[in-house]
Amino acid sequence: MRFQSLTLECYGRFKETSLKFPDSPGLCIVFGPNEAGKSTALEGISDFLFGVPERSRRVEIFGADKLKIGATIALANGTELSLRRRKGRLRTLTSEAGEIVDEAILAQLLGPTGRDRFQSLFGLTHASLRSGGDDLLAADGEIGRLILAAGGGLGSLLPLVEQLRKDATALFTPRAAKERAFYAGLDAFNAADAAIKSGLVTREKHEKAQQSLNAARDTLEARRRRLAEVTAEKLRLERMARVAPAIRVLDRLSAEIEAHAELARLGDDFAASCCSAIEGSKTGEKALADAELRLKTLEAKIGALNVPTTLIAAEAEIASIGIKALHVAKARDDRRNRERELAESSEKLRTLRQNLRLASDEALEAASPPPDAISRVQKLAAEGVGRRAALAAIKEERLRETQTREAIFRRQEGRREAGAHEPLGFAAEAFSALPDKAAAIAAKELRLRKTEGELARDLARQNLASFDDLIEQALPDTPTIESEIDRRASVETEFSRLAERIEAEADKAARAGADIDRLMIGGPPATFEAIAAARAARDDAFAAIKALYLSPNAGAAPPEQRAADVALSESRTRAADDLSDRRSLEAERVAALELAAREKSAADVALATLAERRKDVLARREALLAAWRAAWPAAGGVEDLGRLKHAVIARAGLLARWLELRAQTEALAGDAAALAPRLDALSRAEARLRLGSDARLADRVDAAIRATKAHEDSYADFRRDQRALEDSAANLERIDASHHSLILGEARWSEDWSAALALLGVGAPVALEEANEIATLWAAAHGHFEAMRVTRNRLKRMDEDEAELAACVRALAEKIDLALPQDAVAAATLLAERQREARDLAIKRESLESELPGVLLERDEAARRALASRAELDALAARAGCAGAELAALAARCAERAEIARRMHEQEARIEALGDGLPLAALRAQWGGRDIDEIKAAAAELEGEMKDLEPSVEEARAMLQDRSRESAALTSHEGVNAAVAARERATAEMHETLERYVEIVLAEELLREAMDKMRDQQKDPLIARAGALFSAATRGAFSGVGTDMNAAGQPIVVGRRAGGAEIPVALMSDGARDQLYLAFRIASVERYADAAEPLPFIADDLLVHFDDERSAATLELLAGLAETTQVLLFTHHRSVSNAAADLARRGKATVIEIGGD
């Protein structure tokens, strides 16, 4: 999958923006400053693939409804997809046309990769890069699990290796310890040797001691058996003493329950049923009496209420009278206001009557002009005032415009004389930077000359004539020297270890030889071969005697011959016996001699092997030196590689400084060439402005800038005044046209004004203000006339309403026969009060009557329940066969029987607890009705016997211990032969222990070597690929990576130098760890791309902690990954895009820039 474009709409700070990615393969670097939207674009890619989270912060500015993310992606098979994503919970993926698209399209491409896995595998920032390096150090995280898998299961062998080491330590260590098997055998050997010197014990004494031991054992067993029997019997009697009283109580309860046997037929629930029925009957009778009392009370209340029906029937008429009375009362209060309004309106018309010389309001209303005539006078009056003001203003405006135009003409003539009526053709800002640039060039030239001198001195110190000679020097680079240092250090370390081991083995051989010399001082020991030869000679002598004795001529040999044969046989027998005894007595010396011989032989073999290995190491060291001198003849004479490394670093620094000097010199020449045209322009400007050019550059520039700005200001004023003259001419033309139009309009207005005054009834000419005032009074008079007519009509209606209310009250009073006040309003108020009282009585009676059916129903229900309770009591009495009055007593007896049954159950449970869980029948049988005091007395006797038996058992135990110690003491000294056998056995065990020790140590070493070989053979392909990438990233400083086991038995990753030395992650620099983690991540992405649709790898400012060399190597790695899948590197560091320039020239990278949000 490769993104071809990304469009963000209302996303984050973007209103709408698009990002186009190159179609060609290669690393794509997206460069933009801070706040340019790189992080927004990164998050937009993730949200497009997996959906916008519900609480995304990218919706805070424009809102969730407007958010859209569009992208065009190209698949590995050449297919292109253009999709859009909106924010929502369901069906958020659409086509460009807005049609819903199934999420399965992206799901098939992403496979099992979710948002978290995508960010952890295909997304990488400088923070996650650094944390990944820390995970490598802790053998944790994804890479830690990868290393664990790469261990090939060898972690399970570590416990075996550790167990072998523990087994070897348990057998033997150079330092003596009792818990070691060898030293335990040595202690046994010493104890057996001491036992040889002890005395012998006779058979009779041994048998007697054994008999005493058996007798003590039998006595103890008999006393223990008797004590157990007495204890068991005592416990049985105590149990009977506890159980017997409880059994008696149980028997008494059984007798009591038999007295109530006739009640069993009624059932266990009879007592409860009787109590419930009796209580129900009482409750029902009481409820019936209460219901009848409530019914009588309600009927009495209803009869006491007397409602006046005539008032209820006249409710509509009384309501109508009330409304009319309310209007009349309000009219009475309002009458004085209306009369005051009439007076006020007449007063407002007084001024108009006086101006027109009319006597009354009626005459004034009859002379009222039409409204359009009044409006025309007002309009003409206002127009006349405006015309006069406009004529005065237009005259004043023409005077001002003429004066301004004359002043502008005078200023323009002065500017033409000064030459400010034409532009210069250049700006003042063009010269402002000239002094700084010239000073910077001079300072830079001074620094370069200084740096050139320093470089020349440094070059002379290295005895070189020129930098060309320095470049031609063939010296190894720093990684090569470091690798050589590691190789030599490895050889020297191995040589030192061999020297230490040779010294240790020589010391072992010397000690073993000294032990052999010391042990041989008393002569050679009796060996098994010497004993066998002596026994063979003894057997030969005895065979001759036996043959002679068994032959027919046994008596033919002379007595002297036979005596000599017997003496020879006896002497050879004694010699063989003496050798055997010596062998037994000298077993320790023989074992020590054999051990010393084995140690010396092992040491000699080890010394020979170590000598060969030392020769091999020396040869390798010489070969390394020869190869180094052959490869680097110029550096071959320098034995101190550390000094050579510093010299190479200094040489590289010197070359870099020289190259930088060359680049700066070329840049300085370019700056000087760029400055020359500006200096020429300054000279031309000085000539144009009539300035001198013999001052300092800074003063010349200041003078030129000031003169230029002054000319620019004057020229701007000239252009502004020129435009002002053009505007003034147009204004004068406009003013003259307006003045002529005002004169013509004034004549027409005068004719209209005279006709309008006649319509107002004004005969003589009047001023504009006075005529306008009369028109205003006429306009207001129409309103006063209308208000007076309305007020008079209202007063008339008030009188009519008063009369109508009085008539209605009199007619109603005759119908209801009720005395009422003379005032109609007061009578209406009294009628309303009496009618409300009658209505309240009617409502109360209706409420009580509505309760009557419910009370009757309640009385009937109570009667029904009381009848049911009586029937239930009758049924229970029939069941018990007794009268109803006897049910309570019978229920009490049933309850008493139930209580007895409960107590019996509790007593049986108590007997079971006291009787240790035995059945009741068994307990009765054991008790047998015996007297409790008799049982307690028997138990007391047994307790006394127990007290007597316990000391006798302890006494028998002590006697047995004494007899056991005596027997053990006798059997431990059974004779010299047993002691000799024990000593030989200890010797054999020591030999076997040492042989086992050697086997275990050898097995441990072989197993470790096999594990190392197995790790190399089973290395995961991913780790191998990560090693190759790591080697490329470090420019060969490391040749690859491998796995090892730490002290806790966990697989860890190590870096391998070119010389084979392994560097743990803990000893790597932070930058090297970051490169190692990046190599693992790239290898993981490559493996994923081989198995599924390749997904883009997105990195954000990875190179923050890398120097230039590491940055270049890392960009090479990412460009290599871009051949497999799309790689997007976002950065705000210009140095990163510059570092990728070489890749871009080779077509392996593309740099695109984005602006601010």
N, C-alpha and C positions, 0 to 999 in steps of 0.2 A: 504494500500500500504506500502510495506517494502522494502527498498533498501538492496540488498544482496552484490552488488559490485558497484564501481564507477571507471571508467577509464578516465583519462585526457590525451589527445595527443595534443602537441603544444598549450597548454592552459596556459596562464600566463607565469610563469617561468618553467613550467613542459614541458620537451620534451616528456616523456611518464611515467606515474605512475599509479598505481592501488591501490585502497583502498577496503579491504574486510571487510564487516560488519558481525557480528555473526548471525546465523540463529535463535538461541534461543531467546525468548522474554526477555525483561529486558532492563534496562538503558545501553546505549552504550556511554562510555566516550572516546573521541578521544583526546589523549594528544600529544602535540608536542611543541617544543620551538618556540620562535618568528622566523618569516621567514621560518617556516617549511611547510607552505602552507595550514594552516587551513582556513583562509579567502578565499583562492582560491578554496578549496574544497566546502566551503559553497556556494560561488557564482556559482560553477559548477553545483551543484544540482538544483539551481533555473533556470540556463540557460538550463539544460537538460529538465526540465518540461515545460518551457514556451518559449524557443527559445533564441538564443544569440542576444542581442541588436545590432542595427546597428553600434553604436559607442562604442562598448565594448573595455575597456582598456586591455583585456586579449589577444588581437591579436597583441600587439605592438612588441613582440620579434620575433615570428615565422611567423606572417602574418595570414590573415583570411582564405586563401585557405587550410592551413594545419590543422586548428583547428578541433578537434573531441572530443565529450564527449560520452562515452559509459556507460551504466548502465544495471544491471539485477535487476528487481523488482519482488517481490512476492505479489500477490493480496490476499484479504481476503478469496476468494473462492479456494485458493491453486494454481491458475494459475501463471506461471512464464513468464515474458517477457524480452527479451534481445534486446535492441534498441540502436541506435547511433544517435547523433545529430551533424550536421555540421552547420557552419555559412552561412547564406543566407537569402533571402527574402521569397522564396517559396519552399515547398517540401524539408524541411531540415531534416526530420525524416526518418531513414532507419533501416533496419534489420542488423544483424551481417554480412550477406552476401552482403550488399550494396543495397538491393532492397528498393524502395521507399515505405514508410509506411504511411497510412492515419493518419493525426493528430487527427482524431476522437477517436482513441484508447486511447490517453491520455486525450482528452477532456471529454470522458465519465467518466473517473476516477476522474478528477479534478472538474467536474460539473461547477458551477458558479464561482469557485475560480480562480481568475486571479493572475498575479504576485504580484500586490500590496496587495491583500487580503491574499495571501499565506505568504508574508513577515510579514504582520501585525498580522495574527492569528497564523501561524505555525512557525514563526521565532521570536526569542527574543534575544537581546543582553543586556549587563549591562546598556548601554546608554538608550535603549528603556524601560528597566525595571524601571530605575530611572524617566524617563519622564512620564511613566504610573502612577507611584506613585504621581507625581505632578498633573497629570490629575485628579486623585481621589481627591486631595486636592482642585482643582478648580471645581470639579463636571463637568469635561469636557471630551471630547474624547469618545471612544466606551463604556467604563465602565460608563461614565456619562449618555449616552443614555440608557444603560441597567438599571441604577438606576431609570431613569425617567419612563421607562416602568414598573419597579417593583413598582412604586408608586401606581399602580392600578387605576389611574385616580383621586386620591385624591387631586392632585394639583388643580383641578377645584373647590374643596371645600374651598380652602384657601381664595379666594376672599369673599366667603360667611361668613367665620369666621371673616375676617377683617371688613366686612360690619356690622356684629352684634356688633363688638366692637365699630365701629363708631356710630352706632345707639344708643348704651347704653351711650356713651359719649355725644351725642347730647341731651339725655334726662336729665342726672344728673351726676354730679361729686361732691366730697366733697367740692371742692373749688368753690365759687359762681362765676357765669359768666352769662352775659346777654343773650348770645346766647343759653344757655341751656334751654330746655322746662320747667323744674321745676321752675327755677328762673324767667322765663318769666311769668308763672302763679302767682308766688309770687308777682312780680311787679304789675300784674293786680289786685291781691287781695288788695294790699296796696292802689292802685289808687282808687278802688271801695270803700274801707273803708273811704278814705278821701272825696270821693264824697258824702257820706252819710251826712257829716256835712255841705254841701253846701246848699244854699237856694233853695226854690221852685219857679217855673215859672208858671204864670197863663195861661189859655187856650187862652184868648183874645190876650195877648201879643205874644204868639206863632203863632196864625193865622195871626196877622198883619205882623209879620216878614216874614211869608211864602208868603203873598201877595206881599210884597216889592221884595222878591227874584224873584217871577214869572214875575213881571213887568220888572225888570232889565234884565231878561233873554230874554223876548220878544223884548225889545228895541235893545239889542245887535244882535239878530237874524235878525231883519228888516234892520238894518244898514249894516250888513254883506251882506245880499242878494242884497241890492241896489249897494253896492260897486262892487260885482261880475258882476252885469248887466252892469254897466258903464265900467268896465274894458274890458268885452267881446266886447262891441260896439266900444270902442276905438281901440282895436286890429284889428277889422274888417275894420275900416276906414283906419288905417295905412297900412293894406294889400292892400286895393284898391289904395292908393296913390303910393305904390310901383309897382303895376301891370299895372296900366293904361298906363304909358309911353311905357312900353314894348309891350302892345297890339297894341298901335298906330304904333310902328315900324313894328310889324308883319303885320299889315294891309297894310302899305306902301310897304313892300316887296312882298306881294301878288299881289298888283297892278302892280309892276314892272315885276313879272314873267308872268303875263297875257299878257304883251306887246310882249313876246317871245313865245306865245302859238303855233305859226305855226312850231316852231322847235322841238316840242315834238315828232313829227312823226319820226324824224331822230334817236332817241335813245340817251342814255347817253354817248355811246362810240364813237359817230360820230366825235367829235372834236379831240379826241386822235388818231383815225384812220387817219384823214386828216393830222394831223401834222406828223404822222409816215410816211405816203405815200409821202408827199412833201419832207421830209428829206431824204427818201430812194431814191427818184428820183435824187436829187442833188448829193448824194454820188455815185450813179451808173454812172452818166454822167462824173464825175471827174475820177472815176476808169477807164472808157473806154479811155479817153484821155491819161492818164498815161500809159496804156498798149500799145497803138499805138506808143507813143514816145519811149518806151523801145525797141520795135521791130525794128524801124528804126535805132537806135543807134547800136544794135547788128549786123545788116546786114552790116553797114559801117565798123565795126571793123574786121569782117571776110574778107571783100574784101581787106583790107589793108595789110594782111599777105601773103608773097611770099615764099614758101618753096622750097629749092634746092633738086630736086628729085634724081640727080646723086649721091650725097653724101649719101642720105638715102639708095639707092640701093646697095652701096658698103660698107654697114655697117659691114658685116662679114669679108671682106678682110681687112678693116681698123683695126678691132679688132685683127685679126691674126697678122698684121704688128706690132701693139702695143705690143702684147705679146712678139714677137721676139725681138723688140727693147729693151724691158725691160731686156731680158736675155743677149743681147749683151752689154748693159750698165753695168750690173753687172759683166760680164766676163772681160770687160776693167778694172774695179776696182780691180779684183781678179788676174790679170795676174802677177803683181809684186810679189804677195805673193807666187804664184806657183814657179816662178823663184828662189826666195829666199829658198824655200824648197829644190829644187834640189841641191843648193850649200851646204846647211846644211847637207843633207844626205851624200854627198861625203866626207865632213869633218869628219863625224862620222866613216867612213870606213878607214880613213887614218892610225890609229894605227894598225888595223888588217893587212893592206897591208904591213906596215913596219915590223911587226913581222914575216910575211910569205915571205918577200922580193919579192913582186909583184908590177908591175908598174902601172896598171890602175884598175878602178872599174870593167871593163868588165872581165879582167883576174881573178880578185878576185872572181867574181860571178861564173866563169867557174870552179874554184877549190873548190867550196863550198861543204863540206861533208853533208851526209844525216842527218836529225834531230835526228834520234835514236842514231847515233854515238855521237853526241854532248851531248845528255841526259845521255848516258852511262858514258862518261868521268866525267860529273858533279857529277853523283851519286857516282862513285868510289872515286872521290876526297873527297867528303863529308864523305864517309864511312871510308876512310883512316884516316882522321883527328879524327873521333869519336873513332876508334880503339886505336889509340895511347893514347887518353885521358882516355879511359876505362881501359887500362892496368896500367896506372899510378894510377888511383883511386883505383883499386882492390888491388894493393900492399899496398897502404896507409891504406885502410880499414882493411886488415888483421893484420897490425901492431897495430892499435888502439884496435881491438877486443881482441888480445892476452894480451895487457897491462891491459885492464878492467877486464878480467877473473882472472888474478893473484891478483888484488886488492880485488875482491870479496872473493876469497879463504881465504885471510888473515882475513877479517872481520868475516866470518862465524866461523873460528876456535876460535876467541875471544868470540863469543856468546855461543858456546857450553861449553866453560870453565865456563861462568857465569850462565849457566842453562837456558838461554833465548830461547832455541830451543824447549821447550815444553810449552803448555798452562796451566794456573792456574786452570781452571775449575769453576771460579766464576768471576762476573763483579764488577767494582768499584761502580756502581750506586746502588748496593744492600745495601750499608751501608750508603749512603748519608743522608737518612731520619731518621736514628736511633737516633741522639741527639735530634732532634725536637720532635720525638714521645716520647722518654723517658721523656723529659722536660714537654711535654703536659700531659703525664700521671701523673707525679708528681704534676703539678699545678692543674690538675683536682682533684686529690686525696685530695690536700690541701683545695680546694674549697668545696668539698663534706663534709670534716670533719667540716668545718666552718658552712656549711648549716645544717648539722646534729645537731650541737650545738644550732643554732638559732631555729630549729624546736623543740628541746627538751625544750628550754626556753619558746617558745610559748605554747607548750603543758602543761607545768607546770602552766602557767598563767591561763589556763582553768581548773586547778585542776584535771587533768587526768594523770594516771600513764603511759599509753601507747596509741599508735595509734589504737590498737584494741578496747580500750574503746571508743575512738573518733568515730570509725566506727559504734560501736553498739549503739551510741546515736540515739534515735528516735526523730528527729526534722523535722518539715515541710520544704519543699523546698521554694525557693524564689517566684515562681508563686503562690503557695498556700498562703503564707503570704500576697502577694499583693492582692490576691482575698479577703482574710479575712479583710485586711485594707479597701478595697473598700466596702465590706459589712457593716463593722462598720461605715465607713464614711457616707454611705447612710442612716443607721439608725440614726446616730447622726444628720445628716442634716435634716432628717424628724422630729426628736425630737425638734430641734431648731426652725424649721418652725412652729410646733404645739405650742410651747411656745409663739412665737411671735403672732400667731393668737389668742391664749387664752387671752393674755394680751390685744390685740386690742379689742376683743369681750367684755371682762370685762370692759374696758374703755367705750365702747359704752353703755353697760347696766347701768353703773354708771351715764353717762351723761343723758340717757333717764329718769332714776329715778329722778334725780335732776330737769329735765324739768317738770316732772309730779307734783312734790312737789311744784314747783314755780307756776304752772298754777292752782293748787287747792287751793291757798291761799284765793281767794275770794269766796270760796265755790264751790260746784259742779255746773256746767253749766246746762242750760235748755236743757234737752235732748229731742229727738223726742218722747220718751215714756211718759215723763212728760206732754208734750204738748198734746199728744193723750189722756191721762187720763183726763186732764183739759177740753178738748173739749167734751169728753164723759160725764163728769159731767154736763157741760153746756147743752148738748143735752138732758140729762135726766130731768133737771129742766124745760127746754122749752117744753119737751114732756108732762110733767104733766100739765103745764099751757095750752097747746094746747088741751089736752084731756078734761080738765075741760071746756075750752071755747067752744068746739064743742059738748059737751054733752047736753041733754035736760035740765039738771038741772044746767046750767052754772050760773044762778043767785042765786042758793041755797047757795053757799059758802059765808061766811060773808066777808065783805070788808077787815077786818084785815087779814083773810086767804089769800085773793087774793093779798093784798099788800105785804105780806111776801113772797108769791111765786114769785111775780115780782122782789122783792129785791134779792131773792136767785138767780133767773135767771140772773139778771144783774151782780151780784157779780161774778158768775161763768163765765159769758161771759168776764168780765174784766180780770179775772184771766187767762183764756185761751189766751186772746189777749196779756196780759203782758208777758206770757211765750213765745208766738210766737215772740213778739218784742225782748225779751231778746235773743232768739235763733238767730235772724237775727243780732242783735248787737254783739253777742259773737261768731259769726261763726269762726273768726280767732282763738280764744282761743280753741274752740271745735276741729278745725282741727289740731291745734298744739298738743292738748292732745291725739287725736287719733294717730297722727304720732309718738309721743313719746311712746305711749303704744305699737304700732306695733314694733318700734325699740327695745324696752326693751324685748318684747316677742321673736323677732328674735334673739337678742343677747343671751337670756337665752337658747333657743333651740341650738344655735351654740355652746355655752359653754358646754352644756351637751354632744353634739356630739363630740366636741374636747376632752373632758375629757375621753370619752370612747376610742377614738383613741390614746390618750396619754398613757392610761393603756396598750393598745395593743402594742404600740411601746416599752414601758418599758419591757413588757413580751418578745417581740422578742429580745431585747437587752440582757436580761438575758439568753434567750435560746441560742443565739449565743455564749455568754461567756461559758455557760455550755457545749455546743457541742464542742467548741474549747478545753476546758480543758479535756474533755473526749477523744477527738481524739488525743491530744498531751499532755499527762501527763507531759512529761519532759519539755515542754515549757509552761505549764499552769500557772506557777507562774510568768511568765514575762508578765506584763500588757502592757508594751510599745512595740507594735509590730514593730515599726521602729527600736528600739534597737535590738529586736529579729532578724529582717531581716539582720541587719548589722552583728550580731553574726553568723547567718547561712552562710552569704556570707564569713565571715572570716573563719568559719569552713570549707567551701568548698575549699577556697583558701589554707588553711592549709593541707587539704587532698590531694589537687592537687600537692602541693609542696612536700609532703611526697612521693606520688606515683612517682613524677618526680625524687626525690632523689633515690628511689629504682631502677628506670630504669637506671639512670646515674651510680649508683654503679655497677649494672650488666654489663653495657657497659664498665665501667672501668676495671672490671675483664677480660672481653673479650679482651680488648686492651692489657692488660698486658700479657695474655696468647699468643696472636698473636705476641708480641714482643720477647718472650723468644727464639724461634728458630733462629731469626736473630742475637741475641747476641751470641748464640753458633756458628753460622757461622762466626761471626767476630773473635772469639777466634781461630777457625781453620785456618782462613786466616792469622792471625798474626803468628801462628806457621809456616805456609808454607813460609811466607815472611821473617821469622826470625826477627820479631818485638817484642818489649816488651808489656806487658798487664797491667802494674801497673799505668798508667797515667789516666787522666780524660777520660770519654767516648768520648767526642768531640775530644780531641787530638788523642786518639787511632784511631777514625774513619778517621781523617784527614791523619794520618800517613799511615793507611791501604789504603786509596784512592790513595794517592800519589805513594806508592810503587806498588799498583796494576796497576795504569796507566803507570808507568815506565816500568813494566814487559810487559804489553800489547803492548807498543810501540816497545820494543826490539823484542818481538816475531813477531810482524807484519813486522819489518825490516828483521828478519831472513827469514820469508816466502817469502818476496819480493825478497831478494837476491838469494834465492834458485831457484825461478822461473827464475831469470836473468841468473844463471849459465846454466840452461837447454836451455834457448833461445840462449846463447852465443855459446854452442856446435853446435847447428843447424846452426848458422850463419857462423861459421868457415868451416863447411862442404860445405855450399852453396858458400862461397868465393873461395874455392879451385876448385870447379867444374866450376865456371865462368872463372877463370884464365886459366884453361886447354882449355876451349872452345875458348877463345880469341886467343890463340897461334895457334890453328889449322886454324882458320879463316884468320889469317894474311898471311899464306902461299898461300891460294887460291886467296886472293886479289892481291897479287903481280903478279901472272900470268895474271889475267884479266886486270891489269893496263897497262902492256906493249902492249897488243893487241889494247887497246882503243886509246893510243897515236899515233899509226901508222895511224889510221883512220883519225886523225885530220891533218895529214900532218906534224907532228912534228917528225923530225928524231932523234935528239940528246935527251938524257935523260934530263928532266926538273923537277923542284920542283913541289910539289902538288899545291901550291898556283899559280904558273905561269901557269901550265896546266889548272887549273880551270878558270883562267882569260881568256885564249885563247878560251876555250869552251864557256864562257859567251859572248865574242865578236862575235864568229860565230853564237850563238843563236840570237843575236840582228841584225846581218848583214842580215839575211833573211828578216826581216821586212823593213830594209832600201832599199834592192833591190826592194821589192814590191812597196814601197812608190814612188820610183823614176820612175818606170814604169807607175804608175797611174798619176803622175804629168805630164809626157811627153804627155800622151794621152789627158789629159785635155787641154793643150795648143794647141794641134792639133785641137780639137773640137771647141775651141774659134775662130780660123781662119776660119773654115768652116761656122760657124754661121754668122760671119761678112759678108762674101760674099753672103750668101743666103738672108740676110735682104736687101742688096743693090739692088739685082735683083728684089725683090718683090716691092720695092718702085718705081723703074724705070717703071715697067709694069703698076702699078696703076696710075701713073702720066699721062701716055699716054691716059688712058681711061677717066679720069675726067677732063682733060685739066686744070690742076692747077699747077702753078709754085711752086717748092719745093726746099729746101736747098740741097747742095751737100752731107752733112753728113747724113747718113741713119737714125741715131737715132733722129736728129733734125727734119728730114722730117716726121718721124712717129709721133712725138709729135705734129707738126702742123696739120697733117691729123686728129688726134684725137680731137683737139680743134674745127676744122671746122665741123666735124661730130657731135659733141655735140651741137653746135649752131643750125645746121639744125634740129636736133631731138627736141630741145626746141621749135622751131617755129612750127613744126608739132603738138606737144602736145598742144600748146596754141590754134592753129586753131581748133583741134579736140574738145577741151573743149568748145570753143565758139559755134561751130556747134551743140554740144550736148545740149546747152541751148536754141537753136532756137525753137524746138517743144514745150517746156514749155511756152515760151513767146507767141507763136501763140495761144496755148490753153488758156492762161490767157486773151489774147485780146478777144477771142471768148466768154469766160465766162462773161467778163465785159459787152460785147454787149448784151448778153442774159439777165443779171440782169437789165440793163438800159431799155430794152424793157418791162420787167415785171413790173417795177416801173411805166412806162407810162401807161400800161394797168390798173394798180390799181387806178391811178389818174382818168382815164377815167371812171372806174366803180363807184367811189365815186361821180364824177360830175353827172353821170346819175342818181344815187340814190337821189342826192339833187335837180336835175332838173336845173342845172346851168352850165355855162361854166367852163372849168378847171381853168381859171385865177381867178374866183370868189370863189374858194374853201377856200382859206386862210381866206378871210373876213368872210365867213359863219362859219368856224371852230371857229373863235374868238367869234362870237355871241353865238354859242353853249356853249363855255367855260364860257361866262358871265352868261348865264342862269343857268348853274350848280352851279356857285358860289352863285347866289341868292338863289337857293334851299338849299344850305348848311347853309347859314345865317339864313334862315327861320327855319330850324331844330334847330339850336343853340338858336334862340330866343324863340321857343316853350319850350325848356328845361329850359331856364332862367325864363320864366313865371311860369313854374311848380314849380321851386325852390322858387321864390318870393311869389307864392300864397300858400305856405304851403301844396303843394301836391294836391290842389283842381283841378278838371278838368277845361279845358279852357272855356267850355260853362258856367259852374257855375260862374267862375270869371267874364265873360262878363255880365252875368245876374246881379251879385251883383254891378258891376260898373255902368251899365246902361248908359254910356256915360256922366256921371256927370263931372263937371269941377273939375280939380285936386285941385285948390286953395280952392274951396268950401269944398271939402273933408277934406283938411288939417285944415281949420278953424273949422269944426265940431269936428275933433279930438282934437283940442286945447281946445275947450269948455269942452269936456268930461274930459280932463286931469285936468282942473281947478276944475271940480266937484269932481274928485277923490282926489285931494289934500284937499278939504274941508271934504270929507267923512272919510278919514283915521284918523284924530284926533278925530272925533265923535265916530268912532268904538272903539278906545282906551279908550275914556271916558266911553262908555257903558260897556266895559270889566272891567274897574276899579270899576265902580258902582256895577257890578255883583259880583265881588270879595268881595266888602264890605258887600253886602247883604248876601253872602254865609257865611262869617265869623260870621255875627250877628246871622244868623239862626243856624249855628253849635254851637255857644256859648250857644244859648237857649236850643237846643236839648241835649247838653251834661249835662244839669242840669234839667232833667225831674222829679226828685224827689227821695226821700229816698228809695222808693220801688224798682226803677230801679237799684239804687246803691247797695241795699241789694242783688238783684238778680244777679248782676254782681259779687259781692263778693262770693256768693254761687257757682256761675259757676266757678270762679277761684279756689275755694276750691276743687270742684269736679275734675277739670282738673289736679290739683296737685296730688290728690289721684290716678287718672288714670295714670298720668305720672310715679309715683313711682311704681305702679303695673306693668306697661309695662317695666320699667327698670329692675325690679327683674326677669321678664319672659325672657328678652333678655340675661341677664348675665347668668341665669341658662341654657338657650339654647346653649350659646357659650361653657360653660363647658361640657355639655353633648355631643355636636358635636365634640369637641376635643377628648374626651374619646372614642367616636365611631370611629373616624379616626385612633386612635392608635390601637384599636382592629382590624379594617379593614386591616391596614398595616400588622399586624401579620398574619391574615388569608389569605391574597392575596399575600404573599411573593412568588416571582418567584422561581421555582425549581433551576434555575441556581444560584441565590443568596444563596439559602439554601446550595447547594453543595459547593459554594465558601466559605461559612462560616465554613463548616466541614473541608475543606482543610486548611483554615486559622488557625483553632484551632489546627490541627495537626502540622502545620508549626511553631506555637509559643509554642509548647509543653504544651498546655492547658492554657497559659497566657490569651488567649481570647477563649471564648466558641463558638463564631460565629460572624456573621455580621447581620446588619439590616439596615433599611432605615428610614430616618427622613426628616423633612422639615426645610430648613434654613430660615433666615429672609426674603429672597427674594421670598419665596414660592416654591423653587426648591427642588426636592428630593435629599438627600445626603446620603452617606453611613456612618455608624458608627460601631465601633467594640464593642462587648459586652463581658464584663468580666464574669468570672464564677459566681460572686455574683449578676449579673444583671445590674451592672452599664454600661452606654453607653459612649464610648470614641469617640469623633469626630476624623476624619482623621487629622485635623489640630493639634491635641494634640498627635498624634502618632509620634514615632521616624521615621527617614528616613528608617531604616531597616524594621520596622513594616509595613510601607506603601509599601515598595518593596515586602514584603511577601504577603500583601493583594492583590496587583495587580497581582502577580504571581498566587495566588489562583484563581482569576477571569479568567485569561488566560487558566489555566489548565481546569477549569470547562467548558469554552467555547469549548476547543478542544474535551473534552469528549462528550459534547452534539452534536458537529458536527460528531464525529465518530459514534454516535448512529444512525444518520440519513443518512449517506453517506459513501462512501469508505474512510476508515481512511487514512489520509495523515501523513507523518512523521513530528514530532515536532522537530525543529532544534534550539538549544540554543548555544550562543557564550559567554563564560566567564561570566555567570550570577552571580557568587559568589564573585565578586571582593570586594563588600562592606559588605559581611557577615562575622561574626565571626565564630568560629569553630562550636558552637552549632547550629547556624542558617544554616550554610552550611550543616551540617548533616541532619537537618530537611528538607531542600530543596531537597537534594538528595533522601530522602525517598519519597517526593511528586513526583519527576520525575520518580522514580522507580515504583511508583503506576500507574502513567500515562502510563508507558511503557507496562503495562498489557493490555492497550486498543489499543495503536498505537506505532509505532517505535519512540523512543526518542534518538536523537543524541546530546550530550553535548560536544562541542569543547572547549578546554582550554589549556593554556600554563603554568598553575600553578601546580606544582607537588603536592602541598598540596591537591588539589581537587581530584586527582587520589588516593592519600593516604587515604583521607576521605572516598572514596568509597570502601575501602578494605573490610569493614565488609559486605557491600551489595554484593560484589563479592563472598565472602565466602558463603553467603546464596543463591547464584545463581540468584540474582536480578540485577546484573550489570556486565558489561564486560569492561575492559580497553584495548584499542588498542593504539599503539604509531606510530607516523609517524616521519620521519627524515626531514632533511633540504631539501629545493628545489634543 
